[in-house]
Amino acid sequence: MTQVLVLSVSTAVLAFLSFFHVYSEGADISALNDDMAQSTVIYDANGEVASKISALKNEGIKIEDVPDHVKNAVVAIEDHRFYEHDGVDLVGISRAFVQNVKAGSVVEGGSTITQQLTKNALLTSEKTYKRKLEEFFMAREIEKQYSKDEIMQMYLNRIYFGNGSWGVKEAAMGYFGKEVKDLSISEAAMLAGLIKAPSALDPHKNYDKAIERRNLVLKMMNTQGFIKDEEYKKAVGEKIALNEKGGDPLRGRYPFYVDSVIDEAIKKYGLTQEDVLTGGLQIYTELDVTMQTAVEATYAKDELFPEGTEKQIVQSGAVLVDPKSGGIRALVGGRGEHVFRGYNRATQLKAQPGSTMKPLAVYAPAVEEGWGVTDMLKDEEMEFKDYKPHNYNDKYKGEVPMYEALRDSLNVPSVWLLDEIGIAKGMESVKNFGINLDPQNDRNLGLALGGLSTGVSPVTMAEAYSAFANNGERHEAHAITKIVDKEGNTIAEYKGKKSKAISKETAEKMTTMLLGVVQDGTGKGAQIPGRELAGKTGSTQVPIKGVNGTKDQWFVGYTPQLVGAVWVGYDKTDQEHYLTTTSSEGAALVFKDFMSEALKNTKAESFNVPPLSKYIEEHKKEQRAKSVKELESRVKKESEKLKKQWEEAKKKLNKKKDEPKADAKQKEEEKVEKKEKEKEKKEKDKTTDSAAAATTTDSKDTKDSGDTKDNGDEGGTGDTGDNGGAGDTGGDGDGDAGDTGDTGGDGDAGDAGDTGDTGGDGDAGDTGDSGGTGDSGSGDKDSKN
């Protein structure tokens, strides 16, 4: 009776299927796509898998990557005639029908793997005869167009294994934390057993039932010859170790870094988000897992950040960059819950950089222009046209050396120096460091203090400062090194863009000064014991009248191996949301926390640049040499002045000496001339007297003319000559002595010859007439003697 029943049912089924044969020929299976979308895998700098991204509920795997024991486990429990039927197993359906009739309930299904694939991929889950017929016909059509391996691949990638795992790849990772290729026979059997009732047999909830089902699968595998007795016994005795965390532990790791990778792939390499999320790409990056973990750990420490309000938390963004390559080693774009491709403050922030701009816009270009580390800069209240900067504490020293102005982040010297070198030089320098400026709105002295029309991000600042750590060369900051598609073709690759920002000499001098900022200046809070660290703080004021606080805090610093930048502030600053601390108390401490941890496994290195003390000592020597030179110059000037005065004095003295000689000579000449005249006169007078004596006959009269007394009277006239000098001598005695007086007249020429000459006139007393003239002198006294 049973055989007749089975035969009747089989005949009816065959007739029914034949009736719909034409329908099956035209079944539409175009919606079935073997090109299974796969997760994109992110690799770190060492080529290790670091993270995965996907927008799919399931993740595909190629059949050649699936071990035989995994495929055999599914075949053994779900469709042991899979490799024999053409999509619909009539024998299996008949057997299942009989078994169900005997049991009085449905204890065995007749659906093949191909039918299950059809149902999951092409049809709805409704339970109607029409849907079942469509399932039959489509399964037959699938078998015609695809190989058994292709069907198995599509099936394994689409079947639901429970616990949110679609496809065998996700199931292997979700339940065991393994790749499919690493599954054991026992684990493969457990996954195959879940297909029948994934929720009821979930090993996380019903471990014993899951093990019971696994053992059944193993028995079927052994019975059907897929595994040997020894393998069966070992697999049954294996204890299953579940992945308690559930899901793929790699999926969703390092979310902010992955966001930056997606953005870079889209903006720089022209991919779409769908390409990245569903294309099964392999993206190789510059990620350093240790450093990334260090930064994420810092951002989990709420105590490092100021307390926010119920409306807003204090936000932050940070990045670490390799100065030798520009590779982004680590990145965190915010605090709190991560939002997929949300606002990334490490890469998308546009905030004013404050004093972190000073090295880029002022000091580096000044050093390039020849300014020295110890050159003096003006530090006094001053106004530049319509711009009047102030130092943070409103204190001024008159002038300070360059290193001190940078170390203490003084504003006025920075603005003054930019004015000295020219705004054009400052703007060109900033551009060389990789920061774009507005050619009109940023052309002002506010550039020295970070007053930009458009702000900057941490990654921008880290890239700029990397030139200081890399001998003046700047590499473009990047996360992606290579992108490979699922076929193994390289579709994008970083080519390595670099440029010269400053000279090596300038980079070394800037590093020397920036070391001073951390060692003795505003950046002390970022010091890392045992490591050389250079850097710069930066803060901006709240742009609200009446509110005295900080809007943005910055610290950008570097060691020889690594450059880091961090920003701290509110996404929206208002009267209730602003910072009350400076960068040295906030951002610098955050930087120190993740930087020290990121470098803990690396050897401390030195910049090998001259210490600041060397420049200071050289400056002192220069100042001493300058002082000595100035003193020598003053002494030389004074000496020349005294010499000139001495020469002038000598000229005057010689002139005075020459004047008496000239006068004496002139007088001597005049005296000689006068004597000549007098001599001529005497000769004339003698001639006259001789003529007169010849006409007189009285001998007595002749005798009287020779009277010595009369001559004495004439000698009195010589007394008049004595007023000039020595005439007195001529006036003494009798008339004969008058001749002596005449000699006295000659001697008198030694001083006052003219007066002596008058004594000479007395000599003319030889004639009586001249003697009469002598009576009018003081010779009366002489005559009484």
VOGU-3710 file (C-alpha; in Angstrom, 3 decimals, decimal comma):
1> mtqvlvlsvs> 0,000/0,000/0,000  2,851/2,366/0,904  4,655/1,665/-2,360  1,517/2,400/-4,329  1,082/5,640/-2,452  4,627/6,701/-3,093  4,340/5,800/-6,772  1,113/7,742/-7,109  2,559/10,798/-5,446  5,687/10,660/-7,558
11> tavlaflsff> 3,670/10,396/-10,739  1,565/13,349/-9,714  4,630/15,389/-8,939  6,229/14,556/-12,260  3,076/15,460/-14,116  2,850/18,709/-12,213  6,424/19,623/-12,948  6,052/18,764/-16,603  3,053/21,042/-16,737  5,232/23,978/-15,657
21> hvysegadis> 8,235/23,033/-17,799  7,595/25,834/-20,272  7,355/28,294/-17,373  10,746/27,212/-16,040  12,379/27,882/-19,383  11,532/31,568/-19,076  12,286/32,035/-15,370  14,017/35,364/-14,662  17,171/34,969/-12,541  18,822/38,209/-13,645
31> alnddmaqst> 18,604/39,579/-10,111  21,002/36,856/-8,952  24,470/38,321/-8,969  27,503/36,197/-8,324  29,670/39,333/-8,105  29,320/39,404/-4,369  30,214/42,710/-2,776  32,971/42,407/-0,195  34,276/44,441/2,698  37,150/46,803/2,112
41> viydangeva> 40,180/45,887/4,175  42,472/48,518/5,690  46,130/47,553/6,118  48,565/49,284/8,453  52,091/50,484/7,642  53,437/46,966/8,248  51,016/45,354/5,806  48,876/43,829/8,573  45,077/43,942/8,532  44,054/46,805/10,812
51> skisalkneg> 40,366/47,414/10,105  37,473/46,640/7,791  34,698/48,736/6,359  31,514/47,661/4,637  27,955/48,806/4,105  26,750/45,258/3,470  24,842/42,938/5,762  26,955/40,135/4,358  30,483/39,893/3,075  31,505/37,761/0,164
61> ikiedvpdhv> 34,242/35,175/-0,084  35,520/33,324/-3,124  34,843/29,582/-3,217  38,533/28,803/-3,667  39,148/30,416/-0,266  36,663/28,056/1,414  38,182/24,799/2,782  36,638/21,519/1,602  35,556/20,521/5,103  33,427/23,665/5,332
71> knavvaiedh> 31,661/22,938/2,036  31,285/19,272/2,943  29,717/20,060/6,306  26,996/22,109/4,592  26,418/19,505/1,905  26,228/16,678/4,484  23,461/18,288/6,537  21,615/20,385/3,976  21,810/18,618/0,617  23,939/15,481/0,433
81> rfyehdgvdl> 22,973/14,950/-3,245  23,980/18,532/-4,180  26,557/17,413/-6,725  24,091/14,944/-8,326  20,778/16,757/-8,891  19,954/19,571/-11,306  18,576/22,029/-8,746  15,503/20,091/-7,654  16,051/16,725/-5,968  12,950/14,701/-6,711
91> vgisrafvqn> 14,329/11,734/-4,836  15,007/13,916/-1,863  11,563/15,448/-2,020  9,936/12,040/-2,172  12,015/10,710/0,695  11,250/13,764/2,786  7,563/13,410/2,026  7,563/9,788/3,187  9,520/10,601/6,322  7,168/13,405/7,219
101> vkagsvvegg> 4,127/11,192/6,649  5,571/8,513/8,879  6,414/11,007/11,590  3,130/12,765/11,365  4,951/16,090/11,129  7,619/17,861/9,086  10,891/16,323/10,229  12,855/16,633/7,009  12,900/19,218/4,262  13,283/18,573/0,621
111> stitqqltkn> 14,762/21,884/-0,477  18,125/21,717/-2,155  20,947/24,192/-1,672  20,044/25,680/-5,038  16,427/26,123/-3,970  17,478/27,778/-0,729  19,690/30,149/-2,701  16,769/30,953/-4,969  14,512/31,659/-2,029  17,057/33,899/-0,243
121> alltsektyk> 18,287/35,762/-3,293  15,309/36,049/-5,635  12,050/35,413/-3,839  10,100/36,631/-0,870  9,698/34,632/2,294  5,945/34,145/1,834  4,741/30,562/2,081  2,500/30,031/-0,930  2,290/27,345/-3,612  2,983/29,949/-6,263
131> rkleeffmar> 6,260/30,988/-4,575  7,228/27,310/-4,153  6,640/26,653/-7,853  8,733/29,704/-8,763  11,445/28,350/-6,504  11,497/25,049/-8,373  11,676/26,576/-11,806  14,272/29,208/-10,909  16,462/26,598/-9,223  16,457/24,591/-12,441
141> eiekqyskde> 17,374/27,680/-14,439  20,218/28,567/-12,025  21,685/25,089/-12,424  21,715/25,629/-16,179  23,608/28,920/-16,023  26,010/28,374/-13,100  28,422/25,669/-12,025  28,081/23,816/-8,739  31,021/25,760/-7,275  29,498/29,084/-8,306
151> imqmylnriy> 26,174/28,078/-6,753  27,920/26,962/-3,570  29,808/30,256/-3,420  26,624/32,305/-3,782  24,877/30,146/-1,195  27,634/30,409/1,431  27,842/34,167/0,944  24,077/34,723/1,335  22,844/32,256/3,919  21,956/33,555/7,405
161> fgngswgvke> 23,863/31,966/10,293  22,204/33,900/13,082  23,496/36,479/15,573  23,558/39,120/12,813  25,926/37,122/10,622  25,059/36,940/6,930  27,378/34,675/4,992  29,978/32,217/6,157  32,713/34,860/6,319  30,898/36,957/8,887
171> aamgyfgkev> 29,734/33,876/10,741  33,278/32,548/11,122  34,479/35,877/12,449  31,407/36,523/14,562  31,290/33,166/16,356  34,961/32,249/16,450  36,929/35,395/15,581  38,524/33,548/12,666  38,834/33,728/8,933  36,994/30,953/7,060
181> kdlsiseaam> 40,266/29,356/5,984  41,228/28,867/9,639  38,050/27,028/10,747  38,447/23,548/12,172  36,215/20,606/11,143  34,328/20,920/14,433  33,746/24,671/13,962  32,678/24,142/10,349  30,159/21,522/11,496  28,716/23,906/14,092
191> laglikapsa> 28,212/26,635/11,490  26,543/24,178/9,103  24,255/23,055/11,902  23,066/26,643/12,525  21,515/26,975/9,066  18,390/25,026/9,995  17,446/27,197/12,990  20,054/29,934/13,605  18,303/31,645/16,507  17,318/28,501/18,391
201> ldphknydka> 20,773/26,994/17,974  22,836/30,146/18,710  25,778/28,784/20,742  26,027/32,026/22,751  22,539/31,347/24,090  22,060/27,593/23,655  25,498/26,082/23,733  24,398/22,513/24,489  21,853/22,443/21,673  24,423/23,891/19,304
211> ierrnlvlkm> 26,918/21,173/20,296  24,243/18,496/19,839  23,491/19,793/16,358  27,230/20,002/15,573  27,680/16,360/16,509  24,834/15,415/14,198  26,552/17,212/11,322  29,830/15,458/12,123  28,057/12,100/12,108  26,521/12,855/8,709
221> mntqgfikde> 29,938/13,888/7,379  31,441/10,630/8,639  28,577/8,547/7,270  28,782/10,170/3,856  32,530/9,700/3,723  33,581/13,321/4,051  35,687/12,654/7,162  37,376/9,566/8,565  36,595/7,952/11,908  39,680/9,468/13,544
231> eykkavgeki> 38,711/12,960/12,343  35,174/12,416/13,530  36,257/11,379/17,032  38,655/14,312/17,327  36,064/16,794/16,126  33,375/15,497/18,483  35,760/15,832/21,407  36,859/19,358/20,508  35,753/22,109/22,863  34,391/25,097/21,026
241> alnekggdpl> 35,913/28,482/22,011  33,488/31,245/21,113  34,274/34,865/20,309  32,516/36,397/23,294  32,626/39,925/21,889  30,713/38,806/18,855  31,058/40,218/15,355  34,211/40,921/13,438  36,712/42,428/15,880  38,370/44,239/12,987
251> rgrypfyvds> 35,196/45,843/11,724  34,863/49,406/12,971  38,355/49,646/14,468  40,113/53,024/14,414  36,992/54,801/13,121  38,419/58,316/12,774  41,446/57,071/10,888  39,200/54,989/8,616  37,041/58,061/7,990  40,109/59,966/6,832
261> videaikkyg> 41,048/57,056/4,558  37,599/57,103/2,939  37,746/60,876/2,465  41,198/60,664/0,915  40,140/57,857/-1,427  37,195/59,938/-2,606  38,814/63,386/-2,832  42,286/62,434/-4,010  41,776/59,249/-6,012  38,289/59,783/-7,419
271> ltqedvltgg> 36,506/56,800/-5,858  32,941/56,918/-4,593  31,775/55,986/-1,127  30,029/52,950/-2,617  33,295/51,877/-4,252  35,023/51,970/-0,906  32,251/50,363/1,128  31,233/47,571/-1,232  34,133/47,128/-3,641  36,179/44,627/-1,678
281> lqiyteldvt> 39,214/46,909/-1,914  42,509/46,492/-0,150  43,719/49,881/1,063  47,282/50,086/2,332  47,957/52,962/4,707  50,571/54,689/6,879  48,718/53,700/10,061  50,799/52,744/13,101  48,526/50,664/15,335  50,561/51,357/18,486
291> mqtaveatya> 50,452/55,094/17,956  46,779/55,071/17,019  45,951/53,119/20,151  47,954/55,625/22,220  46,046/58,625/20,870  42,680/56,900/21,310  43,625/56,058/24,905  44,394/59,719/25,598  41,035/60,778/24,220  39,323/58,336/26,552
301> kdelfpegte> 40,758/60,232/29,567  38,168/62,862/30,382  40,356/64,282/33,156  42,817/65,631/30,576  40,186/67,934/29,083  38,290/70,875/30,585  34,789/70,090/31,766  32,116/71,116/29,302  28,393/71,760/29,781  25,226/69,759/29,192
311> kqivqsgavl> 24,919/71,426/25,810  28,487/70,958/24,608  31,561/69,010/25,586  35,036/70,386/25,021  36,147/68,953/21,715  39,559/68,172/20,285  41,410/66,726/17,324  44,933/65,347/17,029  47,260/63,822/14,477  50,712/62,208/14,339
321> vdpksggira> 52,792/62,423/11,144  56,084/60,883/10,084  58,248/63,856/8,990  60,393/61,695/6,708  57,460/60,554/4,537  54,426/62,659/5,440  52,607/59,474/6,429  49,770/59,936/8,935  50,587/57,494/11,738  47,609/58,170/13,976
331> lvggrgehvf> 44,536/60,356/14,026  41,582/61,103/16,281  38,935/63,532/15,147  36,901/64,129/18,272  35,682/63,166/21,705  32,504/61,291/22,534  30,493/58,981/20,273  31,840/58,510/16,784  29,586/59,170/13,803  30,474/57,475/10,534
341> rgynratqlk> 32,159/60,061/8,313  31,095/62,764/10,736  32,996/65,965/11,539  36,661/65,042/11,772  38,465/67,767/13,736  41,878/66,335/12,892  41,428/66,852/9,153  38,394/69,096/8,593  38,795/71,725/11,330  39,148/75,371/10,290
351> aqpgstmkpl> 40,378/77,212/13,388  42,739/80,158/13,876  46,236/78,815/14,686  47,251/81,617/17,050  50,950/81,811/17,892  51,726/78,464/16,255  51,849/80,558/13,072  54,785/82,686/14,319  57,536/80,202/13,362  56,036/79,772/9,896
361> avyapaveeg> 55,134/83,350/8,974  57,785/85,351/10,863  60,810/83,639/12,350  61,625/81,073/9,657  61,526/83,623/6,795  63,493/86,116/8,926  66,231/83,549/9,548  66,194/82,750/5,826  66,765/86,452/5,170  69,841/86,503/7,399
371> wgvtdmlkde> 68,458/87,450/10,803  70,246/85,780/13,677  68,907/83,779/16,608  70,231/86,410/19,013  69,418/89,513/16,976  67,533/92,114/18,983  63,878/92,819/18,214  61,831/95,784/19,384  59,501/95,071/22,271  57,619/98,224/23,101
381> emefkdykph> 54,123/99,542/22,678  53,767/100,625/19,083  51,175/100,998/16,383  51,548/99,952/12,765  49,199/102,209/10,838  45,790/100,946/12,015  47,098/97,806/13,786  48,249/97,826/17,406  49,284/94,446/18,846  49,778/93,788/22,552
391> nyndkykgev> 51,817/91,261/24,469  49,817/88,721/26,408  50,668/90,283/29,795  50,946/93,863/28,514  54,591/94,019/29,627  57,422/95,217/27,415  61,214/95,132/27,695  62,216/97,649/25,057  64,063/95,039/23,023  64,621/91,277/23,272
401> pmyealrdsl> 66,693/88,714/21,365  64,824/86,680/18,765  64,986/83,393/20,689  63,427/85,033/23,743  60,613/86,592/21,727  59,741/83,145/20,347  60,301/81,322/23,631  57,944/83,595/25,560  55,547/84,016/22,612  55,756/87,801/22,630
411> nvpsvwllde> 53,393/89,384/20,145  54,836/92,840/19,489  58,335/91,662/18,485  56,757/89,149/16,104  54,642/91,790/14,390  57,574/94,217/14,312  59,803/91,591/12,697  57,189/90,701/10,069  56,948/94,405/9,276  60,737/94,522/8,924
421> igiakgmesv> 61,027/91,576/6,513  57,810/92,465/4,697  54,369/90,841/4,625  55,067/89,414/1,174  57,978/87,391/2,582  55,803/86,105/5,402  53,010/85,030/3,059  55,428/83,305/0,715  56,905/81,390/3,642  53,512/80,205/4,872
431> knfginldpq> 52,704/78,993/1,370  55,994/77,068/1,256  54,935/75,309/4,454  51,791/74,073/2,668  49,181/76,477/4,040  46,939/78,279/1,583  46,318/81,977/2,191  43,905/84,498/0,739  46,117/86,881/-1,295  44,035/89,873/-0,242
441> ndrnlglalg> 42,377/89,175/3,099  45,498/87,635/4,647  47,877/90,369/3,487  48,201/92,115/6,838  50,424/92,107/9,918  47,857/90,035/11,808  49,354/87,090/9,919  52,192/87,118/12,470  49,767/86,147/15,230  47,780/83,602/13,217
451> glstgvspvt> 44,992/85,904/12,108  43,920/84,028/8,977  40,751/84,561/6,984  40,398/80,760/6,837  41,603/78,557/9,675  43,729/75,422/9,694  43,450/71,817/10,896  45,847/69,759/13,037  46,957/67,743/9,999  47,802/70,970/8,150
461> maeaysafan> 49,907/72,253/11,035  51,633/68,902/11,532  52,580/68,810/7,855  53,966/72,345/8,066  56,097/71,678/11,163  57,415/68,443/9,657  59,769/70,610/7,555  61,577/71,679/10,756  62,175/68,035/11,671  63,200/67,010/8,148
471> ngerheahai> 66,010/69,425/7,212  63,605/71,906/5,647  61,803/69,443/3,352  58,019/69,099/3,578  56,192/65,943/2,521  52,470/65,996/1,775  50,550/64,488/4,684  48,689/61,375/3,547  47,069/58,215/4,900  46,884/56,020/1,778
481> tkivdkegnt> 49,925/54,469/0,122  48,160/52,092/-2,302  44,691/50,839/-3,277  44,198/47,374/-4,805  40,860/46,173/-6,216  39,380/42,736/-5,569  41,004/41,423/-8,716  44,432/42,335/-7,433  44,972/45,370/-9,648  46,594/48,491/-8,186
491> iaeykgkksk> 44,189/51,314/-8,982  45,791/54,109/-6,963  49,191/54,770/-5,433  50,812/57,639/-3,537  53,674/59,023/-5,607  55,425/60,976/-2,861  55,114/64,732/-3,186  57,734/66,807/-1,406  59,010/70,359/-1,579  61,636/72,590/-0,011
501> aisketaekm> 60,114/74,861/2,601  63,325/76,282/4,095  67,043/75,592/4,054  68,617/72,971/6,292  70,458/75,716/8,202  67,235/77,572/8,893  65,503/74,361/9,982  68,280/73,708/12,489  68,143/77,230/13,917  64,352/77,050/14,191
511> ttmllgvvqd> 64,625/73,708/15,976  67,153/75,192/18,391  64,743/78,019/19,259  61,689/75,730/19,430  63,578/73,421/21,786  63,883/76,485/24,007  60,114/76,974/23,897  59,581/73,520/25,423  62,542/73,600/27,793  62,107/77,087/29,235
521> gtgkgaqipg> 59,131/78,767/27,581  55,390/78,468/27,089  55,624/74,804/26,017  56,996/73,392/29,290  53,825/71,371/29,812  54,652/69,181/26,805  58,075/68,066/28,030  58,739/64,323/27,742  61,481/63,117/30,100  64,455/61,668/28,249
531> relagktgst> 63,439/63,031/24,843  64,282/66,118/22,835  61,036/67,812/21,935  60,603/71,092/20,069  57,306/72,858/19,616  55,084/75,884/19,913  51,928/76,783/21,794  49,095/78,854/20,396  45,912/80,429/21,743  43,206/82,691/20,376
541> qvpikgvngt> 40,967/85,064/22,287  37,205/84,780/22,501  35,840/87,170/19,843  33,003/88,340/22,084  33,096/91,774/23,677  33,285/91,639/27,440  34,356/87,976/27,534  37,952/87,361/28,607  38,813/83,806/27,690  40,358/81,448/25,157
551> kdqwfvgytp> 38,630/80,206/22,026  41,262/77,853/20,577  44,185/76,059/22,179  47,001/74,594/20,111  50,223/72,729/20,529  52,354/71,602/17,602  55,537/69,729/18,463  58,024/67,246/17,124  60,852/64,852/17,863  63,278/63,671/15,158
561> qlvgavwvgy> 60,909/60,739/14,414  57,418/62,155/14,831  55,408/65,356/14,478  52,175/65,927/16,342  49,487/68,603/16,462  46,513/68,971/18,787  43,626/71,434/18,987  41,297/71,890/21,943  38,152/74,016/22,036  34,384/74,097/21,559
571> dktdqehylt> 32,735/73,422/18,227  30,734/76,574/18,830  32,153/79,289/21,060  29,673/81,599/22,780  29,255/83,425/26,087  28,744/80,129/27,904  31,256/78,021/26,016  34,893/79,084/26,046  38,114/77,963/27,693  39,633/79,609/30,750
581> ttssegaalv> 43,098/78,077/30,448  45,962/78,638/28,029  47,567/76,148/25,674  50,432/75,546/28,091  47,888/74,254/30,604  45,568/72,441/28,194  46,624/71,383/24,703  50,272/70,896/25,701  49,293/68,380/28,395  47,073/66,426/25,997
591> fkdfmsealk> 49,948/66,365/23,498  52,390/65,081/26,110  50,053/62,252/27,124  49,646/60,673/23,687  53,080/61,606/22,328  54,980/59,955/25,175  52,875/56,789/24,842  53,170/56,729/21,038  56,965/56,819/21,279  57,394/54,432/24,195
601> ntkaesfnvp> 58,686/51,599/21,987  61,064/53,791/19,975  64,585/54,831/20,856  65,086/58,445/21,897  66,935/60,402/19,232  68,672/63,772/19,173  68,173/66,584/16,685  71,942/67,140/16,652  71,513/70,891/16,398  73,599/73,513/18,219
611> plskyieehk> 72,221/74,305/21,677  70,783/77,731/22,313  73,604/78,393/24,801  76,068/78,295/21,886  74,255/81,118/20,121  73,985/83,079/23,347  77,728/82,717/24,049  78,545/83,714/20,478  76,272/86,702/20,906  78,101/87,720/24,081
621> keqraksvke> 81,447/87,432/22,305  80,130/89,509/19,440  78,848/92,107/21,879  82,205/92,230/23,671  84,060/92,496/20,379  81,640/95,176/19,281  82,193/97,094/22,532  85,976/96,886/22,139  85,718/98,040/18,556  83,456/100,912/19,538
631> lesrvkkese> 85,916/101,905/22,300  88,829/101,765/19,871  86,869/103,874/17,458  86,108/106,467/20,148  89,752/106,537/21,271  90,901/106,988/17,690  88,451/109,822/17,153  89,519/111,530/20,370  93,182/111,079/19,439  92,630/112,601/16,030
641> klkkqweeak> 90,733/115,464/17,604  93,525/116,152/20,113  96,134/115,915/17,383  94,239/118,420/15,325  93,936/120,762/18,287  97,683/120,411/18,957  98,547/121,225/15,369  96,339/124,313/15,492  97,935/125,380/18,785  101,419/124,954/17,315
651> kklnkkkdep> 100,461/127,067/14,325  99,196/129,805/16,581  102,341/129,657/18,759  104,636/129,781/15,777  102,678/132,680/14,410  103,139/134,598/17,659  106,883/133,892/17,630  107,239/135,008/14,038  105,418/138,341/14,585  108,090/139,950/16,959
661> kadakqkeee> 110,908/138,902/14,641  109,168/140,454/11,711  108,528/143,629/13,696  112,139/143,799/14,893  113,432/143,309/11,380  111,154/145,953/10,093  112,222/148,332/12,823  115,897/147,596/12,195  115,417/148,382/8,561  113,603/151,575/9,459
671> kvekkekeke> 116,419/152,511/11,886  119,128/151,989/9,283  117,155/154,059/6,861  116,718/156,751/9,444  120,424/156,780/10,325  121,234/157,171/6,711  118,960/160,141/6,537  120,441/161,608/9,706  123,947/161,058/8,432  123,065/162,888/5,285
681> kkekdkttds> 121,660/165,706/7,355  124,812/165,924/9,521  126,923/166,115/6,458  124,748/168,866/5,197  124,838/170,730/8,528  128,679/170,541/8,702  128,920/172,010/5,303  126,707/174,878/6,373  128,686/175,470/9,629  131,995/175,553/7,761
691> aaaatttdsk> 130,676/178,166/5,423  129,561/180,322/8,338  132,911/180,035/10,170  134,792/181,243/7,153  132,990/184,610/7,159  133,707/185,360/10,877  136,971/187,181/11,843  136,529/187,293/15,621  138,687/184,496/17,004  136,856/184,697/20,314
701> dtkdsgdtkd> 133,617/183,795/18,642  135,347/180,902/17,016  136,599/179,753/20,410  133,101/179,997/21,902  131,720/177,701/19,233  133,877/174,964/20,645  132,692/175,535/24,252  132,132/172,174/25,918  129,393/173,577/28,100  127,329/174,332/25,094
711> ngdeggtgdt> 128,023/170,816/23,956  126,771/169,736/27,321  123,572/171,556/26,640  123,361/169,684/23,369  123,989/166,589/25,376  120,844/167,500/27,214  119,005/166,946/24,020  120,534/163,478/24,235  118,561/163,117/27,479  115,446/163,354/25,405
721> gdnggagdtg> 116,843/160,442/23,448  117,293/158,646/26,774  113,508/158,285/27,013  113,943/155,671/24,279  116,642/153,646/25,954  120,253/154,576/26,595  120,398/158,327/25,756  121,139/159,204/29,412  124,582/157,889/28,997  125,196/160,297/26,147
731> gdgdgdagdt> 123,785/163,212/28,196  126,179/162,881/31,152  129,502/164,880/31,235  130,755/167,648/29,069  130,468/168,274/25,434  132,973/165,664/24,453  130,901/163,099/26,169  128,267/164,057/23,710  130,058/161,936/21,192  129,692/159,038/23,577
741> gdtggdgdag> 126,072/159,864/23,738  125,994/159,400/20,070  127,249/155,868/20,634  124,595/155,447/23,222  122,171/156,288/20,505  123,401/153,292/18,527  123,044/150,997/21,490  119,603/152,308/22,081  118,522/150,823/18,796  118,519/147,440/20,524
751> dagdtgdtgg> 115,159/148,233/22,023  113,846/151,635/21,146  116,223/152,987/18,534  114,045/155,914/17,464  114,426/157,542/20,817  118,167/156,818/20,835  118,336/158,587/17,499  117,068/161,676/19,226  120,202/161,481/21,400  122,089/161,343/18,175
761> dgdagdtgds> 120,546/164,646/17,211  122,151/166,052/20,390  125,427/165,173/18,895  124,790/167,901/16,433  125,474/170,260/19,408  128,863/170,741/17,894  127,248/173,694/16,262  126,203/176,540/18,486  122,752/176,793/16,968  121,933/173,192/17,763
771> ggtgdsgsgd> 123,265/173,776/21,275  120,583/176,368/21,755  118,040/173,716/21,109  119,714/171,631/23,788  119,039/174,340/26,412  115,333/173,565/26,214  116,002/170,075/27,672  116,806/169,025/31,164  120,444/169,807/30,511  120,161/172,852/32,827
781> kdskn> 120,881/170,558/35,779  123,782/169,054/34,015  125,226/172,515/33,208  125,275/173,463/36,936  127,488/170,511/37,694
//
